[in-house]
Amino acid sequence: MLIDTHCHLDAAEFDVDRITVIERARQQGVDCMVVPAVEVGNFEVVRHLAHTEPKLGYALGIHPLFVPKAVPEDLARLEAALAANINDPKLVAVGEIGLDFFVPELRDPEMVEKQTRFYEAQLDLAVKFKLPVILHVRRSQDALLKGLRRRTRIGGTAHAFNGSFQQAQQFIGAGFALGIGGAMTFERALQIRRLATQIPLQNLVLETDAPDIPPAWLGKNISATGEADPLQVPDGKMPDKLRNEPAQLQGIAQTLAQLRGLELDEVAAETSRTACRVLPRLANVC
């Protein structure tokens, strides 16, 4: 069994064929998936989706990219949603939360302060409700770790991790598994591929981040960061986006197996065990 620990199946890109996408994933051995929320407006959407299909879990949180338009009352709404659903076995984490210091407008000092305020408030909610977190980690590793050190052990997943080996060890020490996805499939993604082989397998989980971060084989016109490369687009036509989906997880797992010199079954079994360890409620979902 393969577990996609991070996919946004509620995204508009899947509106026309969502059920087909889920079935296609299962045909590829991806039996279980986690759908994290990104803002207050899709809390009920991800919850409903998780209850529409078997073996779907969900998380509730406010993504750092949505913090600019968030208001303080949204944190109260998140707390209310967590309280209302805390006994729902399909609620597996608080997420997607974190910090993003890659997007230029999010690096403005005022916005960094707002991001940090929302991040730390959501960590406190995770502690209150005894839930792990799904962390958005983009050029923000040290700041995220600082917030974690101030609290009791929370644990969870560090989504799309691309920090240093030393930072990876600190997240693992804090009870996190590192999310590995489509970026690893690009040969030029040297840092991610090194981490994929250096980190013990029992500290890695698989993810797609669908519909984002498509793997290399979906087209050579996509870079290791998931951005279109205008110099490599066939016929010079730029696609709006190449849609990734959970069915691609098998190929991602196979790439990890090849990099580590292991069989696919071993990678699938170990990463699934890890997913259920760092997101304990997932064991009942999957």
N, C-alpha and C positions, 0 to 999 in steps of 0.2 A: 504493500500500500504506500502511495505517495500522498503527502499532505502539503497543500499550498497554504503556507501560513500567512499569506498577504496577497489578497486580490480584491479589486474594487468592482465586484460583479454588479453593483448597483449603478455603475457609471452609464451615462447616456449612450456610450458606444455599444452597449449590449442591449439596448431597448428593443431592437428588431428581432433578436435571436437568442435571448438570454438562456432559455431552457435548453436550446440546442447546444450552446456553448458549454453548459454544465454537463450535458450528456456526452459531448465530445471529450471532455476532460476525463470522465469516468471510463470511457473506452480506452483511454491511454493510461489507465491505472491510477489516476488522481481521484481518489475516492472521497477525500475530505478537504474542505476549504474554509478559510477564515476571511470574513469580510469586515474590515474596519470602517467605522464612520469617519467623516472628515469635518463635519459641522453639525450644529443643532438641527438644521433642516433635513438631514438624512438619517437621524437617529431611528425614527420609526421605519424608514425604508429598509435599512439593513436588518433591523429586527424582524420585520415581516418577511423579508427574503429568506432569512435563516430558517424561518418556520414554514416556508413554502416547500423547501427541498430537504431531504434527509442529508445528514452529514455535512451541514453547513453551520459554522459558528460565526459569531459576530462580536465586535467590540464597539464601545461608545467613547468618543473623544472629539476634541477640536484640534485639527491639523494646523501646524504653524503657518501654512500658506493661506489658511482661512482666518487667522487671527486678525489681520488688518481690518476686516469688516465685522469682527465679533464685538459684542458688547459685554460689560461685566455680568449682566443678567444671564448670559449664556452659560456661565459657570454654575449658576444656581439651577438652570435647566438641566445641565449635565448631571448635577448631583441628584436632582429629582428623578431623572431617567434611570440612573444607577440604582437608586433606592427602590424604584418601582419594579425593576427587573432583576434584582440581585438574586432571587431564587430561581431565575430562568437558567437552566443548565447550559443553554446555548450561548449565554453571555460569558465570554472567556477572558476578556481583558478590558482595560481602559486604553483606548487608542483610536485612531492614530494620533499620538501627541509627540511633542519634541521641539526642536529648534532648527531653523534653516538660516544659515549664514552664507548661502550661495547666491540667492536672488538679491540683486543690488538694493531694491527698495526695502528689503527686510533687514539690511545691514545698517540702516539709519538708526542712530542711537535711541531715538524715541521708540522705534519699532522693536529694537532689540529688547528694550525694557518691557514692552508690552508682551512680546513673545515669552520672555522669561517669567513674567507674572502668570501668564496662562499655563505655562509648562509646570511651574512649581505648584500652582493651585491644583492641577490635575494629578500630580504626584501625590499630593495630600489626599485627594479623593481615592486614589488607588490604595493608599495605606488605610484609609477609613473603611473601605469596603473589602479589604483583603483580596485585591485582584492584582494580577501582574499587569504590565503595560507593554504596548507596542510602540516602540520609539522610532520617530523619524530622525535620521542622523545624516545631516548634510553639512559638512564643514563645521560641525558644532560638537565634536566628541568631548572635548575637555569641559565645555560649559554644561553639557548633559551630565557628565560624571560628577561635576560639582554639586548639582542638584540631588543626585542620587546619594552622595556621601552624607548629606545632611539628614537623611531619613533612615528608618529601619529598612532592612532588605526587602526590595520589591520584586525584582526579577522580571523576566519577559523576553521579548525579542528586540534586537537592534536591527531594524529594517534597512536593507541595502547598505550594509556596513562597508566603508571604504577608508577606514582610518589606519593607523600604524599598528604593528604587531603589539607594541606595548599598550596602546589604547585598547586593543582587542582583549588583551589579558585582563585589563581593569574591568571591562564590561562583563567578561566571563566571571571574574571574581565577585561581581555584584549580582550574580545569578542570571545573567542574560545569555542567550544563544544568539549567534550572529546570522542574519538573513543573507542567503546567497541566491542570486537570481540571474537574469539574462545578461547583465554586464560581464559576468564571469566567462561567458561563451566567446567573447572577443579576444583574439590572440594578443592584441595590443593592450589589453587591460591588465598590465603586468602586476600592479599592486594587488588587485583583487584576486588574481590567479595565484599569487604567492600566498596570500592569506588562506585561500581555499585548500592549499596543501600543507601549510604550516600549523594551522589551528587543528587540534584534535577533532576528529569527526563528531564526537559526542557533544561538541559545542557549536555545531552548525545546524541550521534548519534551511529548508528550501522554500522559495517563494517566486512568484512571477511579477507582482505589482501590476497585474493586468488592470487596464489596457495599456499600461506604460511599460517602459524598459524592455522592448522586444529583444529576443536573442538574435545572435548573429545571422542565423540561417533564414530569418524572415526577410532579409535583404541587405546587400552590402552597402546600401545607401543610408544605413543607420549607424551612427557612431556608438562607441562603448558607453556613452552617457545617455543613449536613447534619442539623440537628436539627429535630424536629417542632414545629410551631407550633400549640398547642391552639386558638388563635383562628381558624385557617383550615382546620381539618379538617372535611370534609363530614360532616354528620349528627352532628358532635361526637364522632365515634369516633376515638380515637387509634390509628394503626397502630403495631405494635412497631417496624417499620423498613420503609422503602421500599427494596427491593433494587435496587442499581445493578448493571450488568453491562457487560462489554467492548463489546457491541453499541452502547452509547450513545456510544462514542468518535467515531463519525462526526458526530453532532450537536455534540459538543464541538469537533471540528475545524472544523465549519462556522461555529460561533459565533466562533472565533478568526479564521477567514477574513473574516467580515463585519466584525469589529472593526478589522481591518487593511486592509480594502479589497482583498483578494486572492481568487484562485480557490481552491476546496477542493483541487484537485490540487496546487497549489503548496505549500500548507500541509502536506499529507500527505507530499509528497516531501521537503521540507526538514526537517520534524521527524523523519522516519524516518532521514534521513542523520545528523542530530544524535544520535539514539539510538544508532546504530551507531558513532558517533565516541566518545561518552563511555562506552559499554559495548561495547568493541571485539569481544568474543566474540559479541555479538548478530548481527553480520554473517553469521556461519556458521550461526546458528540460523534467521534469517529468509530 
